[in-house]
């Protein structure tokens, strides 16, 4: 479990836990709002399948206290940088700082490993364009497919 002591705006402790036999169904059912479907899949099940079939990505369940509220995955690139991807927060849980807490928790844990922490997002995703810079991510000048690549500034998260 990754627990940095961060809470959402409801005061719930946000932790990241391995996806296992007890929680995989709840994680697979995490669904964003319909208006977010341009940026993420309809269900986290797609990301779970990706991590099952990939040696690069590892899925984590996002918990608010003892309730699954999201999904996020991380991986290691060829240059040893750490990447955050596949973040989904269930539609019913949005607007309470859950996504911010998940990113802060994972970014802090990855940064402690001593390698750059990166992620990418589509520039038309206004929520991501506000969130990531507010957490200390800055553009690298690189692009991944049609997404801008950002890196956590030293001391960020």
N, C-alpha and C positions, 0 to 999 in steps of 0.2 A: 504494500500500500504506500502511496505517495501522499503525505499529509503535511502541508506547510502551515497549517493553522489558519488558512484563509477562509473567510465566511462570505456568503452572498448577502444581499441587502435584507434578506429575511432573517439573518443571523444563523443560517444553517452552515455547518462545517462542510466544506467541499474537499473531497478526497478522490484520488484516482486509484482504481484497483484493477488487478488482472481480470480479464474476461474468463469466466470459468463455467463449470457445469451448473452452478447455482444462479448465475446472473445473465447468461448469454441471451436468453429469450427476451428479457427486459431490455437489454442493450439493443438487440436486433430490432425491437419495436420502436425505438426512439425515432420520432418523426418531426422534422422542422415544420415551420409554417409553409403554406402553399406558395407564398410569394418569394420564398427562398430557394425554390426548386431550380432556378437558373444557376445556382452556385453549388448546390449539394444534392445528393440523391434523396428520394422520397423517404427512405428508411436507412438506418445505420446498418442494416443487414448487408448492404452492398459493401461497406467498409470491412465488416467482419469477414466476408468472403475474400476480399482482397488480402487481408492480413493472413488468412488461412492458407492462401495460395502463393504468398510472397515470403521471401526470406529477408526482405528489407524492413517491412512495417510490423509494428506491434500495436494491437488495439488495447485500449484501457477504457474501463467503465467510469463515467463521471457520476459521483454520488453527492447528494445533498443529505447530510446525516446518513440515514440508512436507506435512502430511496435512489434508484437509478434515475438520473436526469439527463444524461448525455453520453457521448462517445467522443474520444479523441485518439489519434494514433501518432506514433513517433517512429523515426527511422534514422539510420546512419548512412550518410552519403559517402561516395568514394573518397572525398577529401577529409573524412572524419567529422564533418559538420553534422549537427543533430537537426533533424527536421520535424516540425509539427505539421500534421495534416489531418484530414478527415474529422474535423470537429463538427459535431451536431449537438444542439441542445433541443430537447423536446419542446414543441410549440407551447405547451401548457406551463413550461418553466422559464420561458423567455421574459426578459424585462426586469429580472431580479438580480442581475450581476453574476449569474451562473457561468456564462461563457467567459467573462472576464476572469473569474476565479479559477476556472479550469486552465486557461492559458497561463495565468500567473503561476499556478501550481506546477504545471508541467515545464514551463520555461525555466523556472527557478531550479528545478531538479536537473534538467538537462544542462543548464549553464554551469552548475556545480561540477560537471564532468570535465570542464576545462576546454570545451570545443565551442566553436560558433553555433548559435541556435538560429535557424532560419525557418521561414514558412513563406507561402505564396498565397495570393488572393487576386481575384479578378478586380480590376480597377473600378468597375461599375458597381461592385458590392459596397454600397455606402456604409453599411454597419461595420464591415471589416476595415474599410479605409479610415474609420474613426477609431475603432478599437485598438488595432495593432500599434499605430504610432503613440497612442496614449499609454501603452505599456512599455515603450522604449524601443520599438522596432523601427528601423530606418531602412529606406530603399538601398539596395546594393547596386542598382543600375542594370542588374541581370533580369531576364524574363524566363519563366518556365511555362512553355506553351503560350497561352495568352494571359498569363498572370504575372504580376509584379512580384519580385522576390525581395523580401525584407529580412534584416538580421537584427537580433537583439543587441543593442548597444551594451558595451561593457558596463557592468553594474546595474543593468536593467532588470526588469520583472518586478 
